[in-house]
Amino acid sequence: MGMNTQQQLRYWGIAAVVFLLFMWVMGQAILPFLLGAAIAYFLDPVADWMERHGISRLAATALITAGVVLLFAAILFFAIPLVAGQIRDLASEVPDYISTLQTFLSQRFPGFLEEGSIIRRGLVSMQDTIKNGGVAVAEGILNSSLVLIDIVIILVVAPVVSFYMLLDWDRMTARVDDLIPREHLETVRDLAGKVDKVLSGFVRGQLSVCAVLGIFYAVALALVGLKFGVFVGLFAGLVSFIPFVGSITGGILSIGLAVVQFWNDPIWIAAVAIIFVVGQFFEGNVLTPNMVGGSIGLHPVWLMFALSAFGSLFGFPGLLVAVPTAAVLGVLLRFAIDEYKKGRLYQGTVQRPDAAE
């Protein structure tokens, strides 16, 4: 390995450490800027399409920004109050659900609730805890979370950042391209193109899958009459960003609620289970193949590890950079493996029969 390569690895390593330290020190302060940059990145193809159809970059950016602001406003004023209300109602009714569960267990499995049994003590303790502070805790989470992430600042700063970054996106990428060492220009461009393909293909596609699944689950669960079905359905769609997790988590939560609510009418419990079976089938055979594709290179386990690691280290800002970082590392790892297979360490000094041919 030449000195030039060693120096470049050292510089890139230093840059990675500086980036991680910057994320750790700045924390929530950079959240609006990360959101703005993410919005600009994902909407740049829309702006490019509008430019190709005769609309100026400034006008295209203004129209796109206005549309995003209106969408966020609609979510803020309509969806959030609905979900928040369901969370509060769920917290207030959990003690009743536990009582119903105790009745069900005592009738069907009386041995489980004998005096002094672990299950009985656990249910009573859970019920007392929720009665004493469950609603207050739920309301505190809903209220304090908005304060902690400074939602007002985000709603003001993020659209402004996205507007200016979307307006100057092509100039910024050209400036970065101009700073790439000329010796490795084509390699870096090729890697950047692969990262963009993986990242845009996965995130844009997976967000579309999440939206479709969330709407499907929320509407279907509401139609069968499941209490808090809207909240559970939207939650299941949201966490579907991690493949399989949304359906499994939402299914367990929904079926648990259905057992308590419909324990005398098993047909509705089966209906709730069927909803998630249909959703899982639809996701695996229609949505994901058509919206995400099978060649993006982000394995679900690798994605879950990235989200867990960056979320633990940097909080919510870490979740925003987890997927891009996972995409970059995945592309770089595949590139390193390809280079390794071309080298002497892998091929050795003896020429292989297929190479001679």
C-alpha positions as CSV (number, residue, x, y, z in Angstrom):
1,M,0.0,0.0,0.0
2,G,1.5,3.3,-1.1
3,M,2.0,6.3,1.0
4,N,-0.5,8.3,-1.1
5,T,-3.3,5.7,-0.3
6,Q,-2.2,5.7,3.4
7,Q,-2.5,9.4,3.6
8,Q,-5.9,9.4,2.0
9,L,-7.2,6.7,4.4
10,R,-5.9,8.8,7.3
11,Y,-7.6,12.0,6.1
12,W,-10.9,10.2,5.5
13,G,-10.6,8.6,8.9
14,I,-10.1,11.9,10.5
15,A,-13.0,13.4,8.6
16,A,-15.3,10.5,9.9
17,V,-14.2,11.1,13.5
18,V,-14.8,14.9,13.1
19,F,-18.2,14.2,11.7
20,L,-19.2,11.9,14.6
21,L,-17.9,14.4,17.2
22,F,-19.8,17.2,15.5
23,M,-23.0,15.1,15.6
24,W,-22.4,14.2,19.3
25,V,-21.6,17.8,20.4
26,M,-24.3,19.6,18.4
27,G,-27.1,17.2,19.1
28,Q,-30.6,18.7,18.7
29,A,-29.2,22.0,17.5
30,I,-28.6,20.6,14.0
31,L,-31.9,18.8,13.7
32,P,-33.7,21.5,11.6
33,F,-30.7,21.7,9.3
34,L,-30.6,17.9,8.8
35,L,-34.3,17.9,8.1
36,G,-33.9,20.7,5.7
37,A,-31.1,19.0,3.9
38,A,-33.0,15.7,3.7
39,I,-36.0,17.5,2.3
40,A,-33.9,19.2,-0.3
41,Y,-32.1,16.0,-1.3
42,F,-35.3,14.0,-1.8
43,L,-37.1,16.8,-3.7
44,D,-34.2,17.7,-6.0
45,P,-35.4,15.3,-8.7
46,V,-38.8,17.0,-8.7
47,A,-37.2,20.4,-9.1
48,D,-35.0,19.0,-11.9
49,W,-38.1,17.7,-13.6
50,M,-39.9,21.0,-13.4
51,E,-36.8,22.8,-14.8
52,R,-36.8,20.4,-17.8
53,H,-40.4,21.4,-18.4
54,G,-39.7,25.1,-18.6
55,I,-40.1,26.3,-15.0
56,S,-37.2,28.3,-13.5
57,R,-35.3,26.9,-10.6
58,L,-36.5,29.7,-8.3
59,A,-40.1,29.2,-9.3
60,A,-39.8,25.4,-9.0
61,T,-38.2,25.7,-5.5
62,A,-40.9,28.1,-4.4
63,L,-43.7,25.8,-5.5
64,I,-42.2,22.7,-4.0
65,T,-41.5,24.5,-0.7
66,A,-45.1,25.8,-0.5
67,G,-46.4,22.3,-1.1
68,V,-44.2,20.8,1.6
69,V,-45.2,23.6,4.1
70,L,-48.9,23.0,3.4
71,L,-48.5,19.2,3.8
72,F,-46.7,19.7,7.2
73,A,-49.4,22.1,8.3
74,A,-52.2,19.6,7.4
75,I,-50.4,16.9,9.3
76,L,-49.9,19.2,12.3
77,F,-53.5,20.4,12.5
78,F,-55.3,17.2,11.6
79,A,-53.3,14.0,12.1
80,I,-51.4,14.9,15.3
81,P,-54.5,15.9,17.4
82,L,-56.3,12.7,16.3
83,V,-53.3,10.5,17.2
84,A,-52.7,12.4,20.4
85,G,-56.3,11.9,21.5
86,Q,-56.1,8.2,20.8
87,I,-52.9,7.9,22.9
88,R,-54.6,9.7,25.9
89,D,-57.7,7.5,25.5
90,L,-55.6,4.4,25.4
91,A,-53.7,5.3,28.5
92,S,-56.9,6.0,30.4
93,E,-58.6,2.7,29.3
94,V,-55.6,0.4,29.9
95,P,-56.7,-0.3,33.5
96,D,-60.1,-1.4,32.2
97,Y,-58.4,-3.6,29.7
98,I,-56.3,-5.2,32.4
99,S,-59.5,-5.9,34.5
100,T,-61.1,-7.5,31.4
101,L,-58.0,-9.6,30.9
102,Q,-58.1,-10.7,34.6
103,T,-61.7,-11.7,34.1
104,F,-60.9,-13.7,31.0
105,L,-58.0,-15.5,32.6
106,S,-59.9,-16.3,35.8
107,Q,-62.7,-17.8,33.7
108,R,-60.6,-19.7,31.2
109,F,-57.4,-20.4,33.1
110,P,-58.2,-20.0,36.8
111,G,-54.8,-21.4,37.9
112,F,-53.0,-18.4,36.4
113,L,-54.6,-16.0,38.9
114,E,-54.3,-17.9,42.1
115,E,-53.7,-15.7,45.2
116,G,-50.0,-14.8,45.3
117,S,-49.2,-15.9,41.7
118,I,-46.7,-13.9,39.7
119,I,-49.2,-13.1,36.9
120,R,-51.8,-11.8,39.4
121,R,-49.2,-9.6,41.2
122,G,-47.9,-8.3,37.9
123,L,-51.4,-7.4,36.6
124,V,-52.4,-5.7,39.9
125,S,-49.1,-3.7,40.0
126,M,-49.5,-2.6,36.4
127,Q,-53.1,-1.6,37.0
128,D,-52.2,0.5,40.1
129,T,-49.3,2.2,38.3
130,I,-51.4,3.2,35.3
131,K,-54.3,4.4,37.5
132,N,-52.0,6.5,39.5
133,G,-50.0,8.2,36.7
134,G,-50.6,6.6,33.3
135,V,-52.7,9.4,31.8
136,A,-50.4,12.1,33.3
137,V,-47.3,10.3,31.9
138,A,-48.9,10.0,28.4
139,E,-49.9,13.7,28.4
140,G,-46.4,14.6,29.7
141,I,-44.8,12.7,26.9
142,L,-47.0,14.3,24.3
143,N,-46.4,17.8,25.6
144,S,-42.7,17.5,26.5
145,S,-41.6,15.9,23.3
146,L,-42.7,18.9,21.4
147,V,-40.7,21.1,23.7
148,L,-37.6,18.9,23.6
149,I,-37.2,19.1,19.9
150,D,-38.3,22.7,19.6
151,I,-41.0,21.9,17.1
152,V,-41.7,25.6,16.4
153,I,-38.1,26.2,15.5
154,I,-38.0,23.1,13.3
155,L,-41.2,24.2,11.4
156,V,-39.7,27.6,10.8
157,V,-36.0,26.7,10.1
158,A,-36.3,23.4,8.2
159,P,-38.4,24.9,5.3
160,V,-36.0,27.9,5.0
161,V,-33.0,25.6,4.9
162,S,-34.6,23.2,2.5
163,F,-35.6,26.2,0.2
164,Y,-32.1,27.6,-0.1
165,M,-30.4,24.1,-0.4
166,L,-32.9,23.1,-3.0
167,L,-32.4,26.3,-4.9
168,D,-28.6,25.9,-4.9
169,W,-28.4,22.1,-5.0
170,D,-26.8,21.8,-8.4
171,R,-24.2,24.5,-7.6
172,M,-23.4,22.8,-4.3
173,T,-22.9,19.4,-5.9
174,A,-20.8,21.0,-8.7
175,R,-18.6,22.7,-6.1
176,V,-18.1,19.4,-4.2
177,D,-17.3,17.7,-7.5
178,D,-14.6,20.4,-8.2
179,L,-12.9,19.6,-4.9
180,I,-12.5,15.8,-5.6
181,P,-8.9,14.8,-6.3
182,R,-8.6,14.5,-10.1
183,E,-6.7,11.2,-9.9
184,H,-9.8,9.5,-8.3
185,L,-12.5,11.6,-9.9
186,E,-14.2,8.8,-11.8
187,T,-14.0,6.4,-8.9
188,V,-15.5,8.9,-6.5
189,R,-18.2,9.8,-9.0
190,D,-19.1,6.2,-9.5
191,L,-19.3,5.5,-5.7
192,A,-21.4,8.7,-5.2
193,G,-23.7,7.5,-7.9
194,K,-24.1,4.1,-6.3
195,V,-24.7,5.7,-2.9
196,D,-27.4,8.0,-4.4
197,K,-29.1,5.1,-6.1
198,V,-29.1,3.0,-3.0
199,L,-30.2,5.8,-0.7
200,S,-32.8,7.4,-2.9
201,G,-34.2,4.0,-4.0
202,F,-34.6,2.7,-0.5
203,V,-35.8,5.8,1.4
204,R,-38.2,7.2,-1.3
205,G,-39.5,3.7,-1.9
206,Q,-39.8,2.7,1.8
207,L,-41.5,6.0,2.7
208,S,-44.1,5.3,0.1
209,V,-44.6,1.8,1.5
210,C,-44.9,3.2,5.0
211,A,-47.6,5.7,3.8
212,V,-49.6,3.1,2.0
213,L,-49.4,0.6,4.8
214,G,-50.2,3.1,7.5
215,I,-53.3,4.3,5.6
216,F,-54.4,0.7,4.9
217,Y,-54.0,-0.5,8.5
218,A,-55.6,2.6,10.0
219,V,-58.7,2.5,7.8
220,A,-59.1,-1.3,8.0
221,L,-58.8,-1.4,11.8
222,A,-61.2,1.5,12.1
223,L,-63.7,-0.3,9.9
224,V,-63.7,-3.4,12.0
225,G,-64.3,-1.2,15.1
226,L,-61.1,-1.7,16.9
227,K,-60.6,1.0,19.5
228,F,-57.4,3.0,18.9
229,G,-57.2,1.3,15.5
230,V,-56.2,4.6,13.8
231,F,-53.3,5.1,16.1
232,V,-52.1,1.5,15.9
233,G,-52.4,1.4,12.1
234,L,-50.5,4.6,11.6
235,F,-47.8,3.4,14.1
236,A,-47.5,0.1,12.3
237,G,-47.1,1.9,9.0
238,L,-44.5,4.3,10.4
239,V,-42.3,1.6,11.9
240,S,-42.6,-0.4,8.6
241,F,-39.6,1.8,7.6
242,I,-37.7,-1.2,9.1
243,P,-38.8,-4.2,7.0
244,F,-41.1,-6.7,8.9
245,V,-40.9,-4.8,12.2
246,G,-44.0,-2.7,11.5
247,S,-46.3,-5.6,10.6
248,I,-45.0,-7.7,13.5
249,T,-45.3,-4.9,16.1
250,G,-48.6,-3.6,14.9
251,G,-50.0,-7.1,14.6
252,I,-49.1,-8.0,18.1
253,L,-50.5,-4.8,19.5
254,S,-53.7,-4.9,17.5
255,I,-54.4,-8.6,18.2
256,G,-53.8,-7.9,21.9
257,L,-56.3,-5.1,21.9
258,A,-58.7,-7.2,19.9
259,V,-58.5,-10.1,22.3
260,V,-59.5,-7.7,25.2
261,Q,-62.2,-5.9,23.3
262,F,-63.7,-8.8,21.4
263,W,-62.9,-11.8,23.6
264,N,-66.6,-12.9,23.5
265,D,-66.7,-12.5,19.7
266,P,-63.6,-14.3,18.2
267,I,-64.6,-13.6,14.6
268,W,-63.4,-9.9,15.1
269,I,-60.1,-11.1,16.6
270,A,-59.6,-13.2,13.5
271,A,-60.5,-10.2,11.3
272,V,-57.8,-8.1,12.9
273,A,-55.3,-10.9,12.4
274,I,-56.3,-11.2,8.7
275,I,-55.8,-7.5,8.2
276,F,-52.1,-7.8,9.1
277,V,-51.7,-11.0,7.2
278,V,-53.1,-9.3,4.1
279,G,-50.9,-6.2,4.8
280,Q,-47.8,-8.3,5.1
281,F,-48.6,-10.2,1.9
282,F,-49.3,-7.0,0.0
283,E,-46.1,-5.4,1.3
284,G,-43.9,-8.3,0.4
285,N,-45.4,-9.2,-3.0
286,V,-46.6,-5.8,-4.4
287,L,-45.4,-2.7,-2.5
288,T,-41.8,-3.5,-1.8
289,P,-40.9,-5.1,-5.1
290,N,-42.5,-2.2,-7.1
291,M,-41.6,0.7,-4.8
292,V,-38.3,-0.3,-3.3
293,G,-36.9,-3.0,-5.5
294,G,-34.6,-5.9,-4.6
295,S,-31.2,-4.6,-5.5
296,I,-30.7,-1.6,-3.2
297,G,-28.2,-3.4,-1.0
298,L,-29.5,-2.4,2.4
299,H,-30.1,-5.6,4.4
300,P,-32.8,-5.3,7.1
301,V,-30.4,-6.4,9.8
302,W,-27.8,-3.9,8.7
303,L,-30.5,-1.2,8.7
304,M,-31.7,-2.1,12.2
305,F,-28.2,-2.0,13.5
306,A,-27.5,1.4,12.0
307,L,-30.8,2.9,13.4
308,S,-30.1,1.4,16.8
309,A,-26.5,2.5,17.0
310,F,-27.0,6.1,15.7
311,G,-30.2,6.5,17.6
312,S,-28.5,5.5,20.9
313,L,-25.5,7.7,20.3
314,F,-27.0,10.9,18.8
315,G,-30.8,10.7,19.6
316,F,-33.3,11.7,16.9
317,P,-30.7,13.5,14.7
318,G,-28.8,10.2,14.7
319,L,-31.9,8.4,13.2
320,L,-31.9,10.9,10.3
321,V,-28.3,10.1,9.4
322,A,-28.4,6.4,10.1
323,V,-29.8,5.3,6.8
324,P,-27.5,7.6,4.6
325,T,-24.5,6.4,6.7
326,A,-25.6,2.7,6.3
327,A,-25.9,3.3,2.5
328,V,-22.5,4.9,2.2
329,L,-20.8,2.2,4.3
330,G,-22.5,-0.5,2.3
331,V,-21.3,0.9,-1.0
332,L,-17.8,1.4,0.4
333,L,-17.7,-2.1,1.8
334,R,-18.7,-3.7,-1.5
335,F,-16.2,-1.5,-3.3
336,A,-13.5,-2.6,-0.9
337,I,-14.4,-6.3,-1.4
338,D,-14.2,-5.9,-5.2
339,E,-10.8,-4.2,-4.9
340,Y,-9.6,-7.0,-2.6
341,K,-10.7,-9.7,-5.1
342,K,-8.7,-7.9,-7.8
343,G,-5.5,-7.9,-5.6
344,R,-2.7,-10.3,-5.1
345,L,-3.7,-11.1,-1.5
346,Y,-6.9,-12.7,-2.9
347,Q,-5.7,-14.1,-6.2
348,G,-2.2,-15.1,-5.1
349,T,0.8,-15.4,-7.4
350,V,-0.5,-18.5,-9.3
351,Q,-2.7,-17.6,-12.3
352,R,-6.1,-19.2,-12.1
353,P,-7.4,-21.4,-15.0
354,D,-10.4,-19.0,-15.6
355,A,-8.0,-16.1,-15.8
356,A,-5.8,-17.9,-18.4
357,E,-8.8,-18.4,-20.6
